[in-house]
């Protein structure tokens, strides 16, 4: 459904030195440098898949989204979205895609959201019967009955975001780009929007590319992630393999039934192939290689007075942070 090959977007940026003299000089002789916002990335996304698109601020996520929707023209590379070349902006392409940006609004501030929906009905030439069916579907899925006829300026951030999604999906696109759709929302509203996105994907087999700084969005919706840093794609694969690759350790948390000398605890952990992260009786935190964690746990149960034990993978936030760091370090070594 989405094919990207060697995609590159380079900006020519004016460089100005500080000071009055430098300002005058720049009037007659400007210096420029080239910045690669997106640098030769490749990926394919099949129909009906929800893929997380992750990276730190300034990594190139939003630029890539704009390239995929045709808002920007690539410097080089090949893009196909639903069989179309996005920057050609064909009407048939526009009817198949949608871009939702959590920090941008398409609703008209002083009128109810329902009137914006009517405008979209005319823009996308949606038949009256289909329009009613879709409004009923969205109203039920997002619980809009009490807010759809209120002026947008009277709505909360979460209520506006619900209506933004309706406006973006009213023409029933099968390729959806979601750029920070839950930004600024409370936990309950984030969960409601996640459930809706899952339902839309399931009901219409929509292909969805999602960017978010909330790892709960990614872990709840996506089995596959793309990780970008400094414009380069540094990972493409399953979340589980991402954890294996960038965090080969697991965390063991133990509750001890008796206070043991620190040196004894450290010796038991070291002999099992792990290391002590923190020990504040009665809680002991240990880290060990994931392939050896079973043997390490068994040794600790044998040698220490353990009354409770849990084994956890590292948080997705920490894994993504390690991925960013490794990607940046790899670039600096080149």
N, C-alpha and C positions, 0 to 999 in steps of 0.2 A: 504493500500500500504506500509506503514511503521509502524511497531509495535516494541515498546521499553518497556521492563519490567525489573525493578530493575537494570538498567544499571549503572555499576560502573567501574571506571578506577582509580587505585591507583598507584602512582609512589613512588619509594623508593629513597629518596634524601639524598645525603651525606651532613652531617653537619660538618663544619670545623670552629673552633674557630680562632680568629685573633691572630697573633703573630708567631714568629719563632719557639718557643718551641711547640706550638700547631700544626704547620705544620709538624714538625718532628714526633710528636706523631701520627698524622693521617696516617703516612706511615706504622705504625705497628698495630694501632687499630683505625678503622674507626667507627664513629658514624653515624647512619642513622635515619631519621624520615620518616613517611609515609604521603604523601599528596594526598588527594582525589580530583583529577581534575574533576571527574564526580561522583556524590554520590547518587546512587539509584534512578534514574529518571525513570518516566513512562509516555508514551504518545502514541497515535495512530494518524496517518494522513491518511485520505482516498484518493482515486484516484482523481486527478485533482485539489486538493486544494493547494493554495499558503499560506504558514504559515510563519510568522515572528518569528525569533529566537533571542531574545534580552538578553543582559546582559552586565555588565561593563567589562573592560579589565581584563582577567584572570579568568572570571567566569566559563569557561568550554565550550564555544560555539564551538571553532575550534576543540577541542579534541572530542566533540560529533560528529561533522561533519566527522572527520577522522575515528571514530568508525563505523559510519553508512556507510561509503564507503569502509570499510575493510582495511584502511591503518594502523589501530591500532587494537590490540586484546584486548577485554574487560577483566578486572579482574574478573568480575562476571556479571550476568544478561543475558537477552535474547534479541536478535535483529533479526528482519526479515525485509528485504527490498525487496519488489516485490516477496516475497516467498522464497528468498535466505538468507543464513547466510553470511553476508558480508566478514568476515575474511577468509572464505574458498576460496575466490578469483576465483570462477568459471567463465569461459569465457562467459557463457550465462548471468551471473550477470553483468559483466563488460560492455556488450553491451547495458545494460538497464539503466545504471547510468552515471552521470557525476558530477565532482566537479570543480567549478570555484572559484579560490581564487584571489581576487583583487590584492594581493601583490606578487603573483607568476606567472611566465610566462611560457607557453609551446611553444611559438613561437620561431623559430630559428632566431637569431638577424640579421644575415648578408644576409638572403635570403628573397624574398617576402613571404607574408603570404600565397599566393596561392600555393606555393610549400610545405609549411607545411600542407596545406589541402590535397594535393596529398599523402603525407606520411600517414596521417590519413585515407585516402581512402583505402590504402593497409592494414593498421593495422586492420581496422574494416571490411574489405572485402566488401566494398560498391560497388555495380554494377555501371558501367560507366554511364548508363542512370539516375540512382537515384542520383549519385553524381552531375551530371550537374543540375538536377532539384533542388537539395538542395542548390547548390551554387547560382543558379538564385534566389531562394527564399530569401536567406540571403542577397544577393547583393541588392535586391529591398528593403527589410525591413530595412536594416541598411545603405543604401546608400554607398556601398563599391566600386562602379565602378572606382573611381579615386584613390583608395588607395590599392586595393587588389594586384596589381603587383609591388608596391614599396617595397624596402627592409624595414624590420621591424624597423631598427634603424632610419629610416627617418620619422617614423610616430609619431604623437603626442600621449600623454597618452590616450586621448579619442579614437583615431583611433585604437591604439593597443588593447584597451579594447573591441572594437567592434570585432576585429579579434580573440581575445581570446575566445569570446562567440561563434563565428562560429566554431573554432577548437574544442570547448567542446561539441557543439551540432550537429556537422556534422553527427554523427552516429544516430541522432534522438533518444536520450534517453528519456524515459518517467518518469524518476526520476532524478531530478536535485537539486544539492546542491550549493547554491550561497553564498560564504563567502566574504562579503564586495565588491560586484561587481562594485560599483560606487565610491569607495574611491579615493579621489584626483581629481575627475572630476568636471568641471564647471557645473553650474545649467542647461544649455541647453543640455549638453551631458548626465547628469543624467536623464533628462526627456526623451530623446531619447531612452536610454537603458530601462527605465521603460516601455515605450510603446512597445518595442520589447519583453520584458519578458511577458507582458500581452498577446501579440499576439501569442507567442509560446505556452503559457499555454492554450489559447483558441483553437488554431489550432490542437494541438496534445494531449490535455487533460493531460498535464504533471503535475506531482506532484512536487512541488517546496518548498524547505526549504531555507529561506533567512535570512542571518544575515546582519545587517547594523547598523552603528551608525548615519545614516541620517534618522531621523524620517519621512521625506517626502517619502522615499522609502517604509517604512512600511505602512504608512497611505494610499498611493496610490495603493499598490499592495495587502495588506493583510487584511482580515476580522478577522483572528484569529492570536493570538500571544502566544508564549511560552516565559516566562521570567525565566532566570536562574541566580543564584547568589551563589558564593562559591560552585559551583558544584551541587547545589540543585535546583530543579524546584519549583519556588515559585508562578507561575501563569500559567494557561492554559485556554484560552477562548477568547471571542470577545474583540476587542479594546474598544467598547462602555462600556462593563462591567468592563474592566480594569479601565477606567476613573471613573466609579461609585464607584468602590471598593477603589481605592487609592487616589481619590480626590473628596470627596463628596460635594465640594463647587463650585459655579459658580461666575464669575466675571461680575459685572455690571459697565459699563462706561457711565457716564452722562455728558452732556454739559449744564451748567446752563446759564440762560439768565440774571441773576443779581447776584451780589456778596452777599453771605449770610455769616453771622458770623459762624465761625467754630463750636462753641458750639451748635448752632441751627442745623447745618448739622449733627453733630454726634448724637444728640438726635433723629432726624428723622430716621436716619439709625438704631440706636440701638433699637428704638421702633418697627421697622419693622423686627427685628431679624437678622440684619446684622452687619458688622463692616466696618469702613472707612479704606481703604488701603492707599489712597493718595488723598489729596485735594489741588489743585493748580488752583485757579479760572482761566478760567471757567470750568476746567475739574475736575470731581470727580470720583474716583474709589472705588467701594464698593464690598465686598465679602459676600456671604450668602449661606446657605444650599440649594442645588439644588431643594429639594422638597418644599422649601418656597420662591423660587426666584420670582415666579409670584406675590405673595402677597406683597413681599418687593418692587418690581418694582412699583406696583400700589400705595403703600403708598408714595414712593418717588415722583411719578408723581403728587400726590395730594398735598403734603406738600412743595415741592420745585419748583422753577421756571425752570423746565426742558425744553430745546428746542431740545435735542436729547438724545437717550438712546439705548445702545446695550448690549446684554447679550451673553457672550462667555463661552465655556468650557475652562479649563486650557489647555495649550499646551501639546502635547503628550510627549515632552521632560521632562517637569516638572512632569508629572504623572509617567513616567518610573523611574525618579530619586527617587520619593517617594516609588515606588515599591522596588527598590534596597535597599533603606534605611530601609524599614520595614522588608525586608527579612533578612538583616544583623542584625537588632535589635532582630528579632525572634531567630536567631541562637545564639546570645550572651546571651539570656535569658535561653537557654536550659542548 
